[in-house]
């Protein structure tokens, strides 16, 4: 297919975003950004003094994947766990502002909402501090999440499991989601954080970065042959239909299971990189939405690659709009 014909096909896929639904399940968070400038060093310790100019609260983690799909014009649903605290109320408020169903959010009184606070001065992150719990969610919360997944299964074409290893994504949750997705013919996409990929066995596509992929395979990537071996190892070991390894400035590598395994490389699209925060969320969000919009794996990966190239050129947890994606195509 010519590049021009491919471009027209991608435009058609994007046009179908508004008719496509995606469910995002995982560790919902709030990203708090404190923006300021530094003009002196503290007399109390050798640390910069940040003069705060403004601050902002943004959807993060699994909720940033959700926000990506929302800004792309897709229909999005979400399930996860938060605490009965200010950060949790802020998250629910932002979901309401976007008219996103909150029924899949479980509130646990003994659990804090994951809150990541970043201090940014002159466009550079100075420090980050986190408030969170990593304990596994109780069985009643697991059951509530799976009930919600079943309730929306006929409204979505893809499910994203966005795992930040904060206790929501467990082997039991994955087994339940995999069963529902398989029965309904829904693409199951996973953005992993756990080193043991057997937790995600049977997913249609998994999107680790190259560090996560190397840890899971127990090997290092030294050259192209190593990369192909890594891809084949993870696909065969865990029964994934496809593996998408994000490799920073080297772009993305898509492996599709079969005999033999097929490999496609997508070069990086970013002109300048300012901040990689949330880039993985953008990749899996756009990928899943494109798959729900009837794209094939290569077409979906191409769109995700373009979107990632846009988002790393922004500072902070950012999303990409449909108009921005159209402009680069």
C-alpha positions as CSV (number, residue, x, y, z in Angstrom):
1,X,0.0,0.0,0.0
2,X,1.4,3.5,-0.9
3,X,2.1,6.0,1.8
4,X,-0.8,8.2,0.5
5,X,-3.3,5.3,0.6
6,X,-2.1,4.4,4.1
7,X,-2.6,8.0,5.2
8,X,-6.2,8.0,3.9
9,X,-6.9,4.8,5.7
10,X,-5.6,6.3,9.0
11,X,-7.8,9.3,8.5
12,X,-10.8,7.0,8.1
13,X,-9.9,5.2,11.4
14,X,-9.7,8.5,13.2
15,X,-13.1,9.5,11.8
16,X,-14.5,6.3,13.4
17,X,-13.1,7.2,16.9
18,X,-16.4,8.8,18.0
19,X,-18.2,5.6,17.4
20,X,-15.7,3.5,19.3
21,X,-15.8,2.6,23.0
22,X,-12.9,1.7,25.3
23,X,-12.9,0.5,28.9
24,X,-9.8,1.4,31.0
25,X,-9.2,-0.6,34.1
26,X,-6.3,-0.1,36.6
27,X,-4.6,2.3,38.9
28,X,-6.3,5.6,38.8
29,X,-4.2,8.6,40.0
30,X,-4.1,12.3,40.3
31,X,-1.1,14.2,39.0
32,X,-0.4,17.5,40.9
33,X,2.0,19.9,39.2
34,X,3.5,22.8,41.0
35,X,5.0,25.3,38.6
36,X,7.5,27.9,39.6
37,X,11.0,29.4,39.1
38,X,14.3,29.2,40.9
39,X,16.4,32.3,41.6
40,X,18.3,31.3,44.7
41,X,19.6,28.5,46.9
42,X,18.2,27.9,50.4
43,X,20.4,29.2,53.2
44,X,19.2,26.2,55.3
45,X,20.4,23.5,52.9
46,X,22.0,23.2,49.4
47,X,18.6,23.0,47.7
48,X,16.8,25.4,45.3
49,X,14.1,27.6,46.6
50,X,11.1,27.4,44.2
51,X,9.0,30.5,43.9
52,X,5.5,29.0,43.1
53,X,3.6,30.6,40.2
54,X,0.7,28.2,39.8
55,X,-0.4,24.6,40.4
56,X,-2.7,22.2,38.6
57,X,-4.4,18.9,39.3
58,X,-4.6,16.5,36.3
59,X,-5.8,12.9,35.7
60,X,-2.9,10.5,36.0
61,X,-2.0,6.8,35.7
62,X,-4.9,4.8,34.4
63,X,-7.0,8.0,34.3
64,X,-4.5,9.6,31.9
65,X,-5.1,6.7,29.5
66,X,-8.8,7.5,29.9
67,X,-8.1,11.2,29.3
68,X,-6.2,10.4,26.1
69,X,-9.1,8.4,24.7
70,X,-11.5,11.2,25.7
71,X,-9.6,14.0,24.0
72,X,-9.4,11.8,20.9
73,X,-13.2,11.8,20.8
74,X,-13.7,8.1,21.8
75,X,-16.3,6.8,24.2
76,X,-14.5,5.9,27.4
77,X,-15.4,4.0,30.5
78,X,-13.2,3.5,33.6
79,X,-12.9,1.1,36.6
80,X,-10.4,1.3,39.5
81,X,-10.1,2.2,43.2
82,X,-9.6,5.5,45.0
83,X,-9.7,6.8,48.6
84,X,-12.3,8.9,50.4
85,X,-10.0,11.9,50.3
86,X,-9.5,15.3,48.6
87,X,-7.5,13.7,45.7
88,X,-10.3,11.2,45.2
89,X,-12.9,13.9,45.1
90,X,-10.9,15.9,42.6
91,X,-10.7,12.8,40.4
92,X,-14.5,12.2,40.6
93,X,-15.1,15.9,39.8
94,X,-12.9,15.8,36.7
95,X,-14.7,12.6,35.5
96,X,-18.1,14.4,36.0
97,X,-16.8,17.4,34.0
98,X,-16.1,15.1,31.1
99,X,-19.4,13.3,31.5
100,X,-17.7,10.0,32.1
101,X,-19.5,7.3,34.0
102,X,-18.1,7.0,37.6
103,X,-19.9,3.7,38.4
104,X,-16.7,1.6,38.0
105,X,-14.8,3.6,40.6
106,X,-14.6,1.8,43.9
107,X,-14.1,4.1,47.0
108,X,-12.1,2.5,49.8
109,X,-12.1,4.4,53.0
110,X,-8.8,3.0,54.3
111,X,-6.9,3.6,51.0
112,X,-5.4,6.9,49.9
113,X,-6.0,8.0,46.3
114,X,-2.6,7.8,44.6
115,X,-1.3,11.4,44.3
116,X,1.9,12.3,42.5
117,X,3.1,15.8,43.1
118,X,5.8,17.2,40.8
119,X,7.6,20.5,41.3
120,X,8.6,22.0,38.0
121,X,10.9,25.0,37.6
122,X,11.9,26.5,34.3
123,X,10.4,23.5,32.4
124,X,12.5,21.0,34.5
125,X,11.2,18.7,37.2
126,X,12.9,19.5,40.5
127,X,11.4,16.9,42.7
128,X,8.5,14.5,42.9
129,X,6.8,13.1,46.0
130,X,4.1,10.4,46.1
131,X,1.2,9.6,48.4
132,X,0.0,6.1,47.7
133,X,-0.8,2.5,48.9
134,X,0.5,-0.6,47.1
135,X,-1.7,-3.1,49.0
136,X,-3.8,-5.4,46.9
137,X,-7.5,-4.4,46.7
138,X,-9.9,-6.5,48.8
139,X,-12.0,-9.2,47.2
140,X,-15.2,-7.1,47.4
141,X,-13.6,-4.3,45.4
142,X,-12.3,-6.9,42.8
143,X,-15.9,-8.2,42.5
144,X,-17.3,-4.7,42.0
145,X,-14.8,-3.9,39.3
146,X,-15.5,-7.2,37.4
147,X,-19.3,-6.6,37.7
148,X,-18.7,-3.2,36.0
149,X,-16.6,-4.7,33.3
150,X,-19.4,-7.2,32.5
151,X,-22.0,-4.4,32.5
152,X,-20.2,-2.4,29.7
153,X,-18.8,-5.2,27.7
154,X,-21.3,-4.7,24.9
155,X,-20.4,-1.0,24.6
156,X,-16.7,-1.3,24.0
157,X,-14.4,-2.7,21.3
158,X,-11.3,-2.7,23.5
159,X,-10.3,-3.0,27.1
160,X,-7.1,-1.4,28.4
161,X,-5.5,-2.8,31.6
162,X,-3.2,0.0,32.8
163,X,-1.1,-1.4,35.6
164,X,1.0,0.9,37.7
165,X,1.6,-1.9,40.3
166,X,-0.5,-0.1,43.0
167,X,-2.6,-3.2,44.0
168,X,-5.5,-3.0,41.6
169,X,-4.2,-5.3,38.8
170,X,-3.9,-8.8,40.2
171,X,-3.8,-12.3,38.6
172,X,-7.5,-12.8,39.7
173,X,-8.5,-9.5,38.1
174,X,-6.7,-10.4,34.8
175,X,-8.3,-13.8,34.7
176,X,-11.8,-12.3,35.1
177,X,-11.2,-9.6,32.5
178,X,-9.7,-12.0,30.1
179,X,-12.7,-14.3,30.3
180,X,-15.1,-11.4,29.7
181,X,-13.1,-10.0,26.8
182,X,-12.7,-13.4,25.2
183,X,-16.4,-14.2,25.4
184,X,-17.4,-10.8,24.0
185,X,-14.7,-10.6,21.2
186,X,-13.1,-7.5,22.7
187,X,-9.4,-6.6,22.2
188,X,-7.5,-6.8,25.5
189,X,-4.5,-4.4,25.7
190,X,-2.1,-4.3,28.7
191,X,0.3,-1.6,29.7
192,X,2.4,-3.6,32.3
193,X,4.5,-2.7,35.3
194,X,4.9,-6.0,37.0
195,X,8.1,-7.9,36.0
196,X,6.3,-11.3,36.0
197,X,4.3,-11.1,32.7
198,X,2.6,-14.4,33.4
199,X,0.0,-12.2,35.3
200,X,-1.0,-10.9,31.9
201,X,-1.0,-14.2,30.0
202,X,-3.5,-14.4,27.1
203,X,-3.7,-10.6,26.5
204,X,-4.1,-9.6,22.8
205,X,-1.4,-7.0,23.0
206,X,1.0,-5.9,25.7
207,X,3.0,-2.6,25.5
208,X,6.1,-2.6,27.8
209,X,9.0,-0.1,27.3
210,X,12.3,-1.7,26.5
211,X,13.4,-1.8,30.2
212,X,10.3,-3.6,31.3
213,X,10.5,-6.1,28.4
214,X,14.2,-6.9,29.2
215,X,13.3,-7.5,32.9
216,X,10.4,-9.8,31.9
217,X,12.4,-11.8,29.4
218,X,15.5,-12.0,31.6
219,X,17.8,-10.7,28.9
220,X,19.3,-7.5,27.5
221,X,18.9,-6.0,24.1
222,X,22.4,-5.6,22.5
223,X,21.4,-5.6,18.8
224,X,18.6,-6.4,16.4
225,X,18.9,-10.1,16.8
226,X,18.6,-9.8,20.6
227,X,15.5,-7.7,20.1
228,X,13.9,-10.4,17.9
229,X,14.7,-13.1,20.3
230,X,13.2,-11.1,23.1
231,X,10.0,-10.6,21.2
232,X,9.7,-14.3,20.3
233,X,10.4,-15.3,23.9
234,X,7.7,-13.1,25.4
235,X,5.1,-14.0,22.8
236,X,5.6,-17.7,23.1
237,X,6.0,-17.8,26.8
238,X,2.8,-15.9,27.6
239,X,0.5,-16.5,24.6
240,X,0.2,-12.8,23.6
241,X,-1.2,-12.2,20.2
242,X,1.2,-9.2,19.8
243,X,3.9,-7.3,21.7
244,X,4.6,-3.6,21.2
245,X,8.0,-2.6,22.8
246,X,8.3,1.2,23.1
247,X,12.0,2.2,22.8
248,X,12.2,5.9,23.4
249,X,14.3,7.7,20.7
250,X,14.6,4.4,18.8
251,X,10.8,4.3,18.2
252,X,8.6,1.2,18.6
253,X,8.9,-2.4,17.7
254,X,5.7,-4.5,17.0
255,X,5.9,-8.3,17.2
256,X,2.9,-10.4,16.0
257,X,2.6,-14.0,17.1
258,X,2.7,-16.7,14.4
259,X,4.9,-19.1,12.6
260,X,7.2,-17.3,12.2
261,X,6.8,-14.2,14.5
262,X,6.6,-11.1,12.3
263,X,8.4,-7.9,13.2
264,X,7.7,-4.3,12.2
265,X,9.7,-1.3,13.3
266,X,8.2,2.2,13.6
267,X,10.8,5.0,13.9
268,X,10.4,7.7,16.5
269,X,8.3,10.7,15.3
270,X,9.3,13.3,17.9
271,X,11.2,16.4,16.7
272,X,12.1,17.5,20.2
273,X,11.6,15.7,23.5
274,X,10.7,17.8,26.5
275,X,9.0,15.4,28.9
276,X,8.2,11.7,28.6
277,X,5.6,11.8,31.4
278,X,2.5,10.0,30.3
279,X,4.0,8.9,26.9
280,X,3.2,5.2,27.6
281,X,-0.4,6.2,28.5
282,X,-0.8,7.9,25.2
283,X,0.6,4.9,23.3
284,X,-1.8,2.4,24.8
285,X,-4.8,4.7,24.8
286,X,-4.5,5.6,21.1
287,X,-3.6,2.0,20.2
288,X,-6.7,0.6,22.0
289,X,-9.0,3.3,20.5
290,X,-7.7,2.6,17.0
291,X,-8.3,-1.2,17.5
292,X,-11.8,-0.5,18.7
293,X,-12.2,1.6,15.5
294,X,-11.4,-1.5,13.4
295,X,-7.8,-0.7,12.7
296,X,-5.4,-3.6,12.3
297,X,-2.3,-3.9,14.6
298,X,0.1,-2.1,12.3
299,X,-2.4,0.8,11.6
300,X,-3.1,1.2,15.3
301,X,0.6,1.2,16.1
302,X,1.3,3.8,13.5
303,X,-1.3,6.1,15.0
304,X,0.0,5.5,18.5
305,X,3.5,6.3,17.3
306,X,2.4,9.6,15.8
307,X,0.6,10.5,19.0
308,X,3.6,9.7,21.2
309,X,5.7,11.9,19.0
310,X,3.4,14.8,19.8
311,X,3.0,14.2,23.6
312,X,6.7,14.1,24.4
313,X,7.1,17.6,23.0
314,X,4.9,18.9,25.9
315,X,5.8,19.4,29.5
316,X,3.7,17.7,32.2
317,X,1.1,14.9,32.0
318,X,-0.3,15.8,28.6
319,X,-2.7,14.4,26.1
320,X,-3.0,14.6,22.3
321,X,-6.2,15.9,20.7
322,X,-7.7,14.4,17.6
323,X,-7.0,17.7,15.7
324,X,-3.2,17.5,16.7
325,X,-3.0,13.9,15.4
326,X,-4.8,14.8,12.2
327,X,-2.4,17.7,11.6
328,X,0.7,15.4,11.6
329,X,-1.0,13.0,9.2
